[in-house]
Amino acid sequence: MLTPEYMQQIVDRYLAAINAGDMTAVMALYADDASVEDPVGTEPKRGDEILQFYTNAFSGGAKVELTGPVRISAKAAAFPFRAEITRADGPVIIVEVIDIFEFDPAGKIATMTAHFGPANITAKDG
Amino acid sequence: MLTPEYMQQIVDRYLAAINAGDMTAVMALYADDASVEDPVGTEPKRGDEILQFYTNAFSGGAKVELTGPVRISAKAAAFPFRAEITRADGPVIIVEVIDIFEFDPAGKIATMTAHFGPANITAKDG
């Protein structure tokens, strides 16, 4: 059942999976026909593109943490977080993001949209 | 033009208008054919329903403030805020919300969605 507690738990597991670098655990939270629009305004990714996206985005390591409460409505969770992302080819960057998860009746993430833009990206200690 | 600075300014004006109790100023930010889904999962409000909604919601006075940066993508702004709402018939409540504004090409808010639920509402000093 799609309770607030359940949705909160999925958000917690999602962030923990990213921090652990466990993209298989990330993918297990998504429905088979899920779409990921990250950032908002780009073409939604589906299927294998989603795994590829997470692998590329976080291959150098990432630390993510909530910066406020998860907002939980009838069928969605919205949460503000900060990502510290290390890439092989550049400086460590800090990105301030708001993600929205919409759930399907089975409790999987059906759509994810990520809100951020250039104004929300800074170089760490830069 | 839909610059990050412009979208940030609209968010600032929106919150200031609510704090001032100026619902005419709130409405001026919306497109004529705007929809307001507040909270997510309810029937979107349109036209006069939007003014009625704001008037009802904030008739007793409200204080709103950002609790983190406005996330600005190509065509949308997402922002976490805290609302302290006073009603004639009950206690002062604190609501933790994430609003999403999507803009039309003219720079008006075309759709607003508000993410929160019972888990995000507490009585002040309660």
gemmi code that builds the backbone of each chain (N, CA, C; Angstrom):
import gemmi

chains = {
    "A": [
        ("MET", (0.834, -1.213, 0.000), (0.000, 0.000, 0.000), (0.857, 1.247, 0.000)),
        ("LEU", (0.381, 2.261, -0.679), (1.170, 3.465, -0.894), (1.003, 4.436, 0.286)),
        ("THR", (1.560, 4.051, 1.429), (1.471, 4.905, 2.610), (2.589, 5.946, 2.591)),
        ("PRO", (2.414, 7.013, 3.371), (3.515, 7.977, 3.514), (4.797, 7.307, 4.008)),
        ("GLU", (4.664, 6.367, 4.939), (5.839, 5.686, 5.483), (6.562, 4.915, 4.375)),
        ("TYR", (5.779, 4.265, 3.523), (6.376, 3.509, 2.421), (7.136, 4.446, 1.474)),
        ("MET", (6.504, 5.552, 1.106), (7.146, 6.472, 0.157), (8.417, 7.081, 0.757)),
        ("GLN", (8.348, 7.420, 2.038), (9.539, 7.934, 2.731), (10.667, 6.906, 2.667)),
        ("GLN", (10.300, 5.639, 2.882), (11.298, 4.569, 2.891), (11.959, 4.412, 1.508)),
        ("ILE", (11.173, 4.550, 0.474), (11.742, 4.435, -0.885), (12.739, 5.569, -1.134)),
        ("VAL", (12.400, 6.773, -0.687), (13.340, 7.897, -0.840), (14.627, 7.597, -0.071)),
        ("ASP", (14.488, 7.120, 1.148), (15.680, 6.804, 1.958), (16.530, 5.726, 1.284)),
        ("ARG", (15.866, 4.706, 0.741), (16.610, 3.624, 0.083), (17.291, 4.115, -1.192)),
        ("TYR", (16.618, 5.009, -1.895), (17.187, 5.579, -3.125), (18.479, 6.328, -2.824)),
        ("LEU", (18.439, 7.196, -1.823), (19.627, 7.989, -1.483), (20.737, 7.083, -0.943)),
        ("ALA", (20.365, 6.089, -0.144), (21.364, 5.156, 0.389), (22.021, 4.359, -0.734)),
        ("ALA", (21.237, 3.966, -1.719), (21.785, 3.191, -2.846), (22.781, 4.027, -3.642)),
        ("ILE", (22.461, 5.304, -3.855), (23.401, 6.179, -4.571), (24.679, 6.345, -3.752)),
        ("ASN", (24.528, 6.573, -2.459), (25.712, 6.734, -1.608), (26.575, 5.468, -1.591)),
        ("ALA", (25.932, 4.314, -1.737), (26.670, 3.049, -1.758), (27.213, 2.722, -3.145)),
        ("GLY", (26.853, 3.547, -4.138), (27.277, 3.258, -5.504), (26.625, 2.010, -6.070)),
        ("ASP", (25.463, 1.651, -5.520), (24.788, 0.408, -5.898), (23.653, 0.704, -6.882)),
        ("MET", (24.006, 0.748, -8.160), (23.026, 1.135, -9.171), (21.986, 0.042, -9.411)),
        ("THR", (22.328, -1.193, -9.076), (21.334, -2.272, -9.151), (20.216, -2.024, -8.135)),
        ("ALA", (20.604, -1.544, -6.951), (19.596, -1.233, -5.933), (18.747, -0.031, -6.350)),
        ("VAL", (19.379, 0.935, -7.020), (18.603, 2.070, -7.546), (17.566, 1.557, -8.546)),
        ("MET", (18.022, 0.732, -9.485), (17.121, 0.263, -10.552), (15.968, -0.566, -9.997)),
        ("ALA", (16.198, -1.266, -8.890), (15.162, -2.124, -8.305), (13.975, -1.307, -7.788)),
        ("LEU", (14.179, -0.005, -7.581), (13.094, 0.853, -7.089), (12.175, 1.313, -8.229)),
        ("TYR", (12.673, 1.191, -9.455), (11.921, 1.683, -10.616), (11.027, 0.610, -11.223)),
        ("ALA", (9.888, 1.026, -11.735), (9.040, 0.144, -12.539), (9.754, -0.177, -13.850)),
        ("ASP", (9.386, -1.293, -14.471), (10.012, -1.686, -15.741), (9.787, -0.638, -16.831)),
        ("ASP", (8.633, 0.027, -16.781), (8.322, 1.016, -17.818), (8.498, 2.454, -17.308)),
        ("ALA", (9.379, 2.617, -16.338), (9.581, 3.938, -15.732), (10.207, 4.919, -16.720)),
        ("SER", (9.996, 6.211, -16.446), (10.694, 7.261, -17.196), (11.396, 8.185, -16.214)),
        ("VAL", (12.560, 8.666, -16.634), (13.393, 9.535, -15.800), (13.704, 10.800, -16.599)),
        ("GLU", (13.175, 11.929, -16.140), (13.416, 13.218, -16.805), (14.351, 14.023, -15.904)),
        ("ASP", (15.642, 13.999, -16.238), (16.670, 14.528, -15.341), (17.744, 15.202, -16.166)),
        ("PRO", (17.796, 16.549, -16.212), (16.863, 17.450, -15.539), (15.576, 17.668, -16.343)),
        ("VAL", (14.597, 18.291, -15.677), (13.335, 18.653, -16.313), (13.619, 19.440, -17.598)),
        ("GLY", (12.918, 19.069, -18.658), (13.101, 19.753, -19.933), (13.928, 18.934, -20.919)),
        ("THR", (14.557, 17.853, -20.431), (15.293, 16.966, -21.333), (14.413, 15.768, -21.695)),
        ("GLU", (14.809, 15.055, -22.735), (14.064, 13.884, -23.187), (14.059, 12.813, -22.085)),
        ("PRO", (12.897, 12.319, -21.687), (12.868, 11.277, -20.650), (13.623, 10.017, -21.086)),
        ("LYS", (14.343, 9.460, -20.123), (15.079, 8.218, -20.366), (14.213, 7.039, -19.921)),
        ("ARG", (14.387, 5.915, -20.610), (13.613, 4.707, -20.303), (14.515, 3.481, -20.398)),
        ("GLY", (14.073, 2.415, -19.726), (14.761, 1.128, -19.872), (16.248, 1.218, -19.555)),
        ("ASP", (17.054, 0.647, -20.444), (18.497, 0.580, -20.208), (19.138, 1.962, -20.126)),
        ("GLU", (18.492, 2.962, -20.764), (19.032, 4.325, -20.685), (19.104, 4.807, -19.242)),
        ("ILE", (18.196, 4.323, -18.406), (18.155, 4.783, -17.014), (19.377, 4.278, -16.263)),
        ("LEU", (19.668, 2.990, -16.411), (20.862, 2.430, -15.750), (22.125, 3.119, -16.257)),
        ("GLN", (22.175, 3.316, -17.564), (23.328, 3.985, -18.168), (23.486, 5.403, -17.606)),
        ("PHE", (22.358, 6.083, -17.465), (22.371, 7.443, -16.928), (22.942, 7.473, -15.507)),
        ("TYR", (22.457, 6.599, -14.640), (22.946, 6.588, -13.256), (24.416, 6.191, -13.202)),
        ("THR", (24.766, 5.229, -14.018), (26.161, 4.781, -14.035), (27.074, 5.923, -14.469)),
        ("ASN", (26.686, 6.623, -15.522), (27.499, 7.758, -15.983), (27.549, 8.876, -14.952)),
        ("ALA", (26.380, 9.190, -14.387), (26.287, 10.357, -13.504), (27.109, 10.163, -12.231)),
        ("PHE", (27.137, 8.923, -11.744), (27.702, 8.695, -10.418), (28.920, 7.772, -10.430)),
        ("SER", (29.489, 7.579, -11.633), (30.606, 6.634, -11.747), (31.803, 7.036, -10.900)),
        ("GLY", (31.983, 8.350, -10.692), (33.137, 8.807, -9.920), (32.873, 8.887, -8.430)),
        ("GLY", (31.661, 8.531, -8.045), (31.309, 8.612, -6.632), (30.417, 9.816, -6.372)),
        ("ALA", (29.451, 9.644, -5.494), (28.531, 10.724, -5.159), (28.115, 10.589, -3.707)),
        ("LYS", (27.934, 11.734, -3.080), (27.336, 11.755, -1.749), (26.066, 12.581, -1.855)),
        ("VAL", (24.962, 12.009, -1.427), (23.695, 12.735, -1.473), (23.084, 12.766, -0.082)),
        ("GLU", (22.429, 13.883, 0.233), (21.752, 13.974, 1.531), (20.557, 14.906, 1.418)),
        ("LEU", (19.497, 14.547, 2.120), (18.304, 15.386, 2.176), (18.662, 16.724, 2.804)),
        ("THR", (18.039, 17.803, 2.310), (18.214, 19.119, 2.919), (16.888, 19.658, 3.460)),
        ("GLY", (15.907, 18.777, 3.570), (14.609, 19.175, 4.115), (13.704, 17.957, 4.107)),
        ("PRO", (12.512, 18.085, 4.677), (11.621, 16.934, 4.751), (11.127, 16.483, 3.380)),
        ("VAL", (10.845, 15.198, 3.263), (10.212, 14.650, 2.063), (8.748, 15.058, 2.086)),
        ("ARG", (8.293, 15.707, 1.018), (6.886, 16.095, 0.924), (6.126, 14.963, 0.247)),
        ("ILE", (5.114, 14.459, 0.940), (4.434, 13.240, 0.497), (2.948, 13.513, 0.314)),
        ("SER", (2.510, 13.466, -0.939), (1.091, 13.622, -1.245), (0.502, 12.249, -1.528)),
        ("ALA", (-0.676, 12.202, -2.153), (-1.392, 10.939, -2.303), (-0.606, 9.889, -3.085)),
        ("LYS", (0.156, 10.333, -4.074), (0.816, 9.347, -4.952), (2.228, 9.738, -5.345)),
        ("ALA", (2.759, 10.744, -4.671), (4.077, 11.243, -5.056), (4.882, 11.656, -3.839)),
        ("ALA", (6.195, 11.636, -4.013), (7.119, 12.144, -3.002), (8.023, 13.166, -3.683)),
        ("ALA", (8.212, 14.308, -3.020), (9.086, 15.360, -3.532), (10.096, 15.674, -2.445)),
        ("PHE", (11.363, 15.755, -2.815), (12.367, 15.961, -1.767), (13.545, 16.782, -2.273)),
        ("PRO", (14.004, 17.699, -1.388), (15.160, 18.522, -1.704), (16.421, 17.829, -1.208)),
        ("PHE", (17.435, 17.793, -2.037), (18.686, 17.179, -1.589), (19.878, 17.870, -2.228)),
        ("ARG", (21.012, 17.593, -1.630), (22.276, 18.126, -2.115), (23.126, 16.948, -2.555)),
        ("ALA", (23.691, 17.034, -3.753), (24.569, 15.983, -4.274), (25.970, 16.541, -4.433)),
        ("GLU", (26.923, 15.822, -3.903), (28.332, 16.164, -4.100), (28.883, 15.118, -5.050)),
        ("ILE", (29.253, 15.553, -6.234), (29.577, 14.609, -7.304), (31.039, 14.758, -7.718)),
        ("THR", (31.721, 13.638, -7.725), (33.125, 13.605, -8.114), (33.234, 12.959, -9.488)),
        ("ARG", (33.870, 13.661, -10.403), (34.073, 13.098, -11.735), (35.561, 12.997, -12.013)),
        ("ALA", (35.901, 12.039, -12.850), (37.316, 11.840, -13.171), (37.881, 13.069, -13.889)),
        ("ASP", (37.028, 13.743, -14.651), (37.529, 14.771, -15.570), (37.234, 16.197, -15.126)),
        ("GLY", (36.984, 16.407, -13.834), (36.688, 17.786, -13.450), (36.660, 17.950, -11.947)),
        ("PRO", (36.287, 19.136, -11.493), (36.261, 19.388, -10.058), (35.062, 18.709, -9.394)),
        ("VAL", (35.121, 18.595, -8.087), (33.958, 18.127, -7.335), (32.903, 19.225, -7.394)),
        ("ILE", (31.674, 18.840, -7.731), (30.610, 19.837, -7.809), (29.507, 19.521, -6.802)),
        ("ILE", (28.854, 20.604, -6.386), (27.704, 20.496, -5.499), (26.465, 20.891, -6.306)),
        ("VAL", (25.459, 20.033, -6.293), (24.229, 20.329, -7.029), (23.053, 20.279, -6.053)),
        ("GLU", (22.275, 21.342, -6.058), (21.065, 21.403, -5.227), (19.880, 21.006, -6.104)),
        ("VAL", (19.196, 19.939, -5.738), (18.190, 19.319, -6.604), (16.879, 19.142, -5.844)),
        ("ILE", (15.775, 19.154, -6.557), (14.503, 18.632, -6.028), (14.062, 17.517, -6.957)),
        ("ASP", (13.909, 16.320, -6.430), (13.407, 15.180, -7.201), (11.939, 14.948, -6.869)),
        ("ILE", (11.202, 14.524, -7.885), (9.814, 14.111, -7.691), (9.687, 12.653, -8.121)),
        ("PHE", (9.215, 11.813, -7.247), (8.885, 10.417, -7.586), (7.361, 10.306, -7.653)),
        ("GLU", (6.864, 9.773, -8.773), (5.461, 9.347, -8.808), (5.455, 7.829, -8.829)),
        ("PHE", (4.583, 7.253, -8.032), (4.572, 5.806, -7.848), (3.452, 5.148, -8.642)),
        ("ASP", (3.698, 3.911, -9.054), (2.620, 3.123, -9.645), (1.920, 2.352, -8.516)),
        ("PRO", (0.793, 1.706, -8.833), (0.039, 1.035, -7.764), (0.846, -0.053, -7.058)),
        ("ALA", (1.861, -0.599, -7.739), (2.687, -1.648, -7.128), (3.759, -1.078, -6.212)),
        ("GLY", (3.850, 0.257, -6.147), (4.824, 0.859, -5.241), (6.185, 1.104, -5.866)),
        ("LYS", (6.278, 0.899, -7.184), (7.531, 1.202, -7.884), (7.486, 2.658, -8.366)),
        ("ILE", (8.665, 3.221, -8.585), (8.728, 4.578, -9.122), (8.381, 4.517, -10.612)),
        ("ALA", (7.306, 5.209, -10.990), (6.860, 5.205, -12.388), (7.495, 6.357, -13.166)),
        ("THR", (7.573, 7.516, -12.531), (8.235, 8.660, -13.168), (9.085, 9.373, -12.130)),
        ("MET", (10.259, 9.762, -12.568), (11.132, 10.605, -11.753), (11.420, 11.857, -12.564)),
        ("THR", (11.276, 13.012, -11.919), (11.689, 14.264, -12.553), (12.621, 14.973, -11.588)),
        ("ALA", (13.702, 15.517, -12.127), (14.719, 16.186, -11.314), (14.780, 17.663, -11.700)),
        ("HIS", (14.562, 18.508, -10.689), (14.573, 19.950, -10.920), (15.902, 20.551, -10.473)),
        ("PHE", (16.661, 21.055, -11.410), (17.853, 21.852, -11.128), (18.324, 22.453, -12.449)),
        ("GLY", (19.266, 23.360, -12.354), (19.827, 23.986, -13.544), (21.172, 24.571, -13.202)),
        ("PRO", (21.779, 25.280, -14.151), (23.122, 25.838, -13.938), (23.220, 26.682, -12.670)),
        ("ALA", (22.158, 27.372, -12.308), (22.199, 28.216, -11.107), (22.330, 27.394, -9.826)),
        ("ASN", (22.077, 26.090, -9.921), (22.108, 25.224, -8.746), (23.372, 24.371, -8.655)),
        ("ILE", (24.332, 24.666, -9.525), (25.580, 23.895, -9.546), (26.739, 24.807, -9.178)),
        ("THR", (27.506, 24.370, -8.183), (28.686, 25.146, -7.804), (29.869, 24.179, -7.644)),
        ("ALA", (31.063, 24.717, -7.828), (32.247, 23.911, -7.552), (32.474, 23.901, -6.053)),
        ("LYS", (32.831, 22.741, -5.509), (33.087, 22.659, -4.076), (34.330, 23.463, -3.744)),
        ("ASP", (34.233, 24.250, -2.686), (35.359, 25.083, -2.260), (35.845, 25.951, -3.406)),
        ("GLY", (34.974, 26.236, -4.355), (35.424, 26.962, -5.544), (34.805, 28.330, -5.641)),
    ],
    "B": [
        ("MET", (11.992, 37.075, -21.642), (12.721, 35.814, -21.806), (12.768, 35.043, -20.493)),
        ("LEU", (12.726, 33.739, -20.618), (12.598, 32.878, -19.446), (13.980, 32.559, -18.861)),
        ("THR", (14.614, 33.557, -18.287), (15.932, 33.362, -17.686), (15.783, 32.826, -16.260)),
        ("PRO", (16.852, 32.232, -15.734), (16.822, 31.833, -14.321), (16.511, 33.024, -13.401)),
        ("GLU", (17.076, 34.187, -13.705), (16.836, 35.368, -12.871), (15.345, 35.731, -12.875)),
        ("TYR", (14.738, 35.644, -14.041), (13.318, 35.965, -14.146), (12.482, 34.992, -13.306)),
        ("MET", (12.777, 33.696, -13.440), (11.983, 32.695, -12.712), (12.163, 32.851, -11.200)),
        ("GLN", (13.397, 33.128, -10.794), (13.664, 33.380, -9.365), (12.814, 34.575, -8.877)),
        ("GLN", (12.764, 35.617, -9.710), (12.024, 36.825, -9.344), (10.520, 36.534, -9.189)),
        ("ILE", (10.001, 35.684, -10.053), (8.573, 35.347, -9.959), (8.294, 34.598, -8.645)),
        ("VAL", (9.192, 33.689, -8.282), (9.022, 32.980, -7.006), (9.056, 33.979, -5.842)),
        ("ASP", (10.015, 34.900, -5.878), (10.122, 35.898, -4.805), (8.855, 36.757, -4.733)),
        ("ARG", (8.342, 37.153, -5.894), (7.136, 37.990, -5.908), (5.920, 37.213, -5.420)),
        ("TYR", (5.868, 35.936, -5.759), (4.762, 35.078, -5.312), (4.717, 34.990, -3.791)),
        ("LEU", (5.870, 34.714, -3.199), (5.913, 34.573, -1.736), (5.632, 35.923, -1.059)),
        ("ALA", (6.164, 36.994, -1.623), (5.921, 38.325, -1.057), (4.438, 38.688, -1.132)),
        ("ALA", (3.792, 38.325, -2.233), (2.364, 38.638, -2.392), (1.533, 37.884, -1.356)),
        ("ILE", (1.878, 36.620, -1.106), (1.154, 35.861, -0.077), (1.377, 36.493, 1.296)),
        ("ASN", (2.622, 36.847, 1.585), (2.914, 37.468, 2.884), (2.184, 38.793, 3.063)),
        ("ALA", (1.962, 39.487, 1.951), (1.254, 40.768, 2.001), (-0.264, 40.580, 1.976)),
        ("GLY", (-0.716, 39.338, 1.795), (-2.156, 39.090, 1.689), (-2.765, 39.667, 0.418)),
        ("ASP", (-1.915, 39.859, -0.595), (-2.353, 40.521, -1.833), (-2.640, 39.473, -2.907)),
        ("MET", (-3.853, 38.952, -2.898), (-4.197, 37.866, -3.815), (-4.312, 38.353, -5.256)),
        ("THR", (-4.558, 39.646, -5.444), (-4.546, 40.198, -6.801), (-3.141, 40.095, -7.393)),
        ("ALA", (-2.148, 40.365, -6.555), (-0.759, 40.249, -7.020), (-0.401, 38.796, -7.303)),
        ("VAL", (-0.924, 37.874, -6.496), (-0.696, 36.443, -6.777), (-1.278, 36.095, -8.142)),
        ("MET", (-2.530, 36.503, -8.354), (-3.218, 36.128, -9.595), (-2.531, 36.707, -10.826)),
        ("ALA", (-1.903, 37.872, -10.669), (-1.242, 38.527, -11.805), (-0.061, 37.710, -12.328)),
        ("LEU", (0.435, 36.783, -11.517), (1.574, 35.960, -11.946), (1.120, 34.780, -12.807)),
        ("TYR", (-0.169, 34.474, -12.740), (-0.702, 33.303, -13.445), (-1.196, 33.648, -14.851)),
        ("ALA", (-1.028, 32.713, -15.773), (-1.641, 32.813, -17.095), (-3.161, 32.698, -16.947)),
        ("ASP", (-3.886, 33.243, -17.924), (-5.347, 33.190, -17.869), (-5.860, 31.752, -17.849)),
        ("ASP", (-5.154, 30.862, -18.523), (-5.605, 29.464, -18.601), (-4.789, 28.552, -17.674)),
        ("ALA", (-4.261, 29.135, -16.608), (-3.416, 28.366, -15.683), (-4.214, 27.296, -14.946)),
        ("SER", (-3.496, 26.276, -14.483), (-4.092, 25.282, -13.594), (-3.248, 25.174, -12.326)),
        ("VAL", (-3.941, 24.947, -11.213), (-3.297, 24.854, -9.900), (-3.713, 23.533, -9.258)),
        ("GLU", (-2.743, 22.630, -9.095), (-3.015, 21.321, -8.464), (-2.383, 21.364, -7.074)),
        ("ASP", (-3.199, 21.624, -6.070), (-2.688, 21.911, -4.724), (-3.639, 21.309, -3.701)),
        ("PRO", (-3.273, 20.169, -3.053), (-2.030, 19.430, -3.276), (-2.107, 18.499, -4.473)),
        ("VAL", (-0.944, 17.973, -4.870), (-0.869, 16.987, -5.945), (-1.845, 15.843, -5.666)),
        ("GLY", (-2.588, 15.449, -6.690), (-3.546, 14.357, -6.547), (-4.980, 14.848, -6.439)),
        ("THR", (-5.153, 16.180, -6.279), (-6.501, 16.747, -6.268), (-6.823, 17.306, -7.656)),
        ("GLU", (-8.103, 17.537, -7.894), (-8.542, 18.090, -9.167), (-7.926, 19.478, -9.384)),
        ("PRO", (-7.264, 19.700, -10.513), (-6.685, 21.033, -10.752), (-7.764, 22.128, -10.792)),
        ("LYS", (-7.424, 23.249, -10.182), (-8.305, 24.407, -10.169), (-7.944, 25.327, -11.336)),
        ("ARG", (-8.958, 25.998, -11.865), (-8.753, 26.903, -12.996), (-9.584, 28.161, -12.810)),
        ("GLY", (-9.170, 29.230, -13.498), (-9.956, 30.462, -13.544), (-10.283, 30.990, -12.156)),
        ("ASP", (-11.547, 31.314, -11.943), (-11.964, 31.915, -10.669), (-11.733, 30.992, -9.476)),
        ("GLU", (-11.691, 29.684, -9.737), (-11.425, 28.742, -8.638), (-10.066, 29.013, -7.997)),
        ("ILE", (-9.130, 29.509, -8.801), (-7.780, 29.746, -8.278), (-7.791, 30.892, -7.269)),
        ("LEU", (-8.442, 31.990, -7.648), (-8.538, 33.125, -6.708), (-9.281, 32.711, -5.442)),
        ("GLN", (-10.362, 31.971, -5.635), (-11.151, 31.499, -4.488), (-10.296, 30.620, -3.569)),
        ("PHE", (-9.498, 29.759, -4.187), (-8.614, 28.872, -3.433), (-7.627, 29.672, -2.584)),
        ("TYR", (-6.963, 30.639, -3.180), (-5.980, 31.426, -2.426), (-6.656, 32.236, -1.329)),
        ("THR", (-7.800, 32.782, -1.648), (-8.522, 33.587, -0.667), (-8.916, 32.725, 0.532)),
        ("ASN", (-9.455, 31.535, 0.250), (-9.824, 30.626, 1.341), (-8.606, 30.182, 2.141)),
        ("ALA", (-7.541, 29.818, 1.423), (-6.389, 29.223, 2.093), (-5.701, 30.213, 3.019)),
        ("PHE", (-5.688, 31.470, 2.598), (-4.862, 32.438, 3.310), (-5.660, 33.577, 3.932)),
        ("SER", (-6.961, 33.385, 4.051), (-7.812, 34.467, 4.540), (-7.451, 34.889, 5.957)),
        ("GLY", (-6.949, 33.949, 6.755), (-6.614, 34.276, 8.142), (-5.207, 34.805, 8.309)),
        ("GLY", (-4.485, 34.890, 7.211), (-3.107, 35.360, 7.284), (-2.145, 34.198, 7.133)),
        ("ALA", (-1.055, 34.455, 6.445), (-0.052, 33.417, 6.237), (1.317, 34.056, 6.166)),
        ("LYS", (2.303, 33.319, 6.681), (3.693, 33.724, 6.514), (4.385, 32.593, 5.776)),
        ("VAL", (5.024, 32.921, 4.688), (5.728, 31.893, 3.912), (7.181, 32.315, 3.750)),
        ("GLU", (8.072, 31.310, 3.778), (9.491, 31.602, 3.554), (10.176, 30.406, 2.924)),
        ("LEU", (11.096, 30.687, 2.017), (11.903, 29.638, 1.391), (12.710, 28.916, 2.460)),
        ("THR", (12.881, 27.612, 2.290), (13.744, 26.835, 3.189), (14.919, 26.221, 2.423)),
        ("GLY", (15.145, 26.699, 1.215), (16.266, 26.220, 0.416), (16.254, 26.943, -0.909)),
        ("PRO", (17.267, 26.711, -1.730), (17.347, 27.425, -3.003), (16.235, 27.032, -3.967)),
        ("VAL", (15.845, 27.967, -4.824), (14.913, 27.689, -5.907), (15.667, 26.906, -6.978)),
        ("ARG", (15.132, 25.738, -7.333), (15.747, 24.930, -8.385), (15.132, 25.338, -9.714)),
        ("ILE", (15.995, 25.759, -10.639), (15.518, 26.359, -11.879), (16.051, 25.588, -13.073)),
        ("SER", (15.139, 24.918, -13.788), (15.514, 24.207, -15.008), (15.096, 25.061, -16.206)),
        ("ALA", (15.018, 24.425, -17.394), (14.796, 25.204, -18.613), (13.469, 25.968, -18.605)),
        ("LYS", (12.445, 25.381, -17.996), (11.115, 26.000, -18.100), (10.322, 25.944, -16.811)),
        ("ALA", (10.997, 25.581, -15.722), (10.274, 25.403, -14.468), (11.115, 25.857, -13.285)),
        ("ALA", (10.415, 26.209, -12.213), (11.061, 26.536, -10.943), (10.435, 25.657, -9.872)),
        ("ALA", (11.268, 25.057, -9.024), (10.799, 24.210, -7.924), (11.414, 24.759, -6.647)),
        ("PHE", (10.592, 24.909, -5.607), (11.142, 25.533, -4.398), (10.493, 24.986, -3.134)),
        ("PRO", (11.347, 24.746, -2.129), (10.855, 24.276, -0.838), (10.543, 25.483, 0.045)),
        ("PHE", (9.403, 25.453, 0.713), (9.080, 26.567, 1.608), (8.250, 26.074, 2.785)),
        ("ARG", (8.225, 26.918, 3.792), (7.456, 26.659, 4.999), (6.357, 27.712, 5.079)),
        ("ALA", (5.134, 27.252, 5.303), (4.000, 28.171, 5.446), (3.453, 28.075, 6.864)),
        ("GLU", (3.294, 29.215, 7.469), (2.645, 29.282, 8.781), (1.285, 29.905, 8.546)),
        ("ILE", (0.244, 29.106, 8.775), (-1.095, 29.512, 8.371), (-1.996, 29.655, 9.574)),
        ("THR", (-2.637, 30.800, 9.650), (-3.561, 31.098, 10.742), (-4.985, 31.046, 10.207)),
        ("ARG", (-5.811, 30.256, 10.862), (-7.210, 30.190, 10.451), (-8.090, 30.619, 11.616)),
        ("ALA", (-9.238, 31.138, 11.249), (-10.155, 31.609, 12.291), (-10.613, 30.447, 13.169)),
        ("ASP", (-10.728, 29.272, 12.568), (-11.396, 28.162, 13.251), (-10.451, 27.079, 13.763)),
        ("GLY", (-9.188, 27.391, 13.945), (-8.304, 26.327, 14.395), (-6.955, 26.861, 14.816)),
        ("PRO", (-6.037, 25.945, 15.139), (-4.709, 26.363, 15.577), (-3.872, 26.860, 14.404)),
        ("VAL", (-2.811, 27.567, 14.725), (-1.836, 27.931, 13.701), (-1.104, 26.660, 13.281)),
        ("ILE", (-1.012, 26.441, 11.969), (-0.331, 25.242, 11.487), (0.889, 25.615, 10.655)),
        ("ILE", (1.851, 24.703, 10.676), (3.056, 24.832, 9.866), (3.001, 23.748, 8.789)),
        ("VAL", (3.150, 24.154, 7.550), (3.119, 23.200, 6.444), (4.431, 23.313, 5.663)),
        ("GLU", (5.078, 22.173, 5.467), (6.305, 22.121, 4.654), (5.913, 21.684, 3.245)),
        ("VAL", (6.177, 22.545, 2.259), (5.661, 22.357, 0.905), (6.803, 22.445, -0.113)),
        ("ILE", (6.647, 21.757, -1.224), (7.454, 22.036, -2.419), (6.489, 22.401, -3.538)),
        ("ASP", (6.646, 23.607, -4.077), (5.835, 24.042, -5.209), (6.648, 23.932, -6.492)),
        ("ILE", (5.951, 23.584, -7.569), (6.559, 23.588, -8.901), (5.778, 24.572, -9.774)),
        ("PHE", (6.470, 25.539, -10.337), (5.876, 26.438, -11.335), (6.403, 26.031, -12.707)),
        ("GLU", (5.483, 25.790, -13.653), (5.911, 25.704, -15.056), (5.417, 26.957, -15.755)),
        ("PHE", (6.283, 27.522, -16.574), (5.990, 28.817, -17.181), (5.562, 28.662, -18.633)),
        ("ASP", (4.722, 29.598, -19.094), (4.417, 29.636, -20.516), (5.426, 30.589, -21.191)),
        ("PRO", (5.417, 30.634, -22.519), (6.432, 31.450, -23.203), (6.355, 32.935, -22.835)),
        ("ALA", (5.194, 33.392, -22.376), (5.042, 34.796, -21.986), (5.570, 35.063, -20.581)),
        ("GLY", (6.007, 34.020, -19.889), (6.570, 34.225, -18.559), (5.549, 34.153, -17.434)),
        ("LYS", (4.317, 33.770, -17.774), (3.294, 33.574, -16.744), (3.345, 32.128, -16.243)),
        ("ILE", (2.871, 31.920, -15.022), (2.801, 30.564, -14.492), (1.650, 29.835, -15.192)),
        ("ALA", (1.992, 28.746, -15.896), (0.976, 27.974, -16.623), (0.403, 26.870, -15.753)),
        ("THR", (1.276, 26.208, -14.993), (0.814, 25.175, -14.068), (1.573, 25.297, -12.754)),
        ("MET", (0.830, 25.147, -11.686), (1.439, 25.084, -10.357), (1.009, 23.771, -9.741)),
        ("THR", (1.982, 23.044, -9.184), (1.667, 21.840, -8.416), (2.331, 21.974, -7.055)),
        ("ALA", (1.588, 21.615, -6.014), (2.073, 21.744, -4.638), (2.187, 20.361, -4.021)),
        ("HIS", (3.395, 20.026, -3.577), (3.655, 18.728, -2.973), (3.667, 18.846, -1.455)),
        ("PHE", (2.709, 18.230, -0.804), (2.712, 18.073, 0.649), (1.563, 17.121, 1.003)),
        ("GLY", (1.558, 16.691, 2.236), (0.498, 15.815, 2.717), (0.411, 15.898, 4.223)),
        ("PRO", (-0.433, 15.072, 4.809), (-0.629, 15.120, 6.267), (0.677, 15.032, 7.054)),
        ("ALA", (1.637, 14.257, 6.547), (2.909, 14.104, 7.259), (3.693, 15.414, 7.318)),
        ("ASN", (3.315, 16.385, 6.481), (4.047, 17.649, 6.406), (3.343, 18.796, 7.126)),
        ("ILE", (2.287, 18.467, 7.876), (1.519, 19.489, 8.585), (1.648, 19.272, 10.085)),
        ("THR", (2.047, 20.308, 10.801), (2.126, 20.212, 12.259), (1.480, 21.450, 12.867)),
        ("ALA", (0.978, 21.297, 14.079), (0.475, 22.461, 14.801), (1.671, 23.233, 15.353)),
        ("LYS", (1.607, 24.556, 15.267), (2.708, 25.362, 15.790), (2.749, 25.231, 17.311)),
        ("ASP", (3.944, 25.040, 17.845), (4.109, 24.861, 19.290), (3.198, 23.762, 19.811)),
        ("GLY", (2.898, 22.791, 18.939), (1.911, 21.781, 19.330), (2.554, 20.410, 19.464)),
    ],
}
model = gemmi.Model(1)
for chain_id, residues in chains.items():
    chain = gemmi.Chain(chain_id)
    for i, (resn, *xyz) in enumerate(residues, 1):
        res = gemmi.Residue()
        res.name, res.seqid = resn, gemmi.SeqId(i, " ")
        for name, pos in zip(("N", "CA", "C"), xyz):
            atom = gemmi.Atom()
            atom.name, atom.element = name, gemmi.Element(name[0])
            atom.pos, atom.b_iso = gemmi.Position(*pos), 0.0
            res.add_atom(atom)
        chain.add_residue(res)
    model.add_chain(chain)
structure = gemmi.Structure()
structure.add_model(model)
structure.setup_entities()
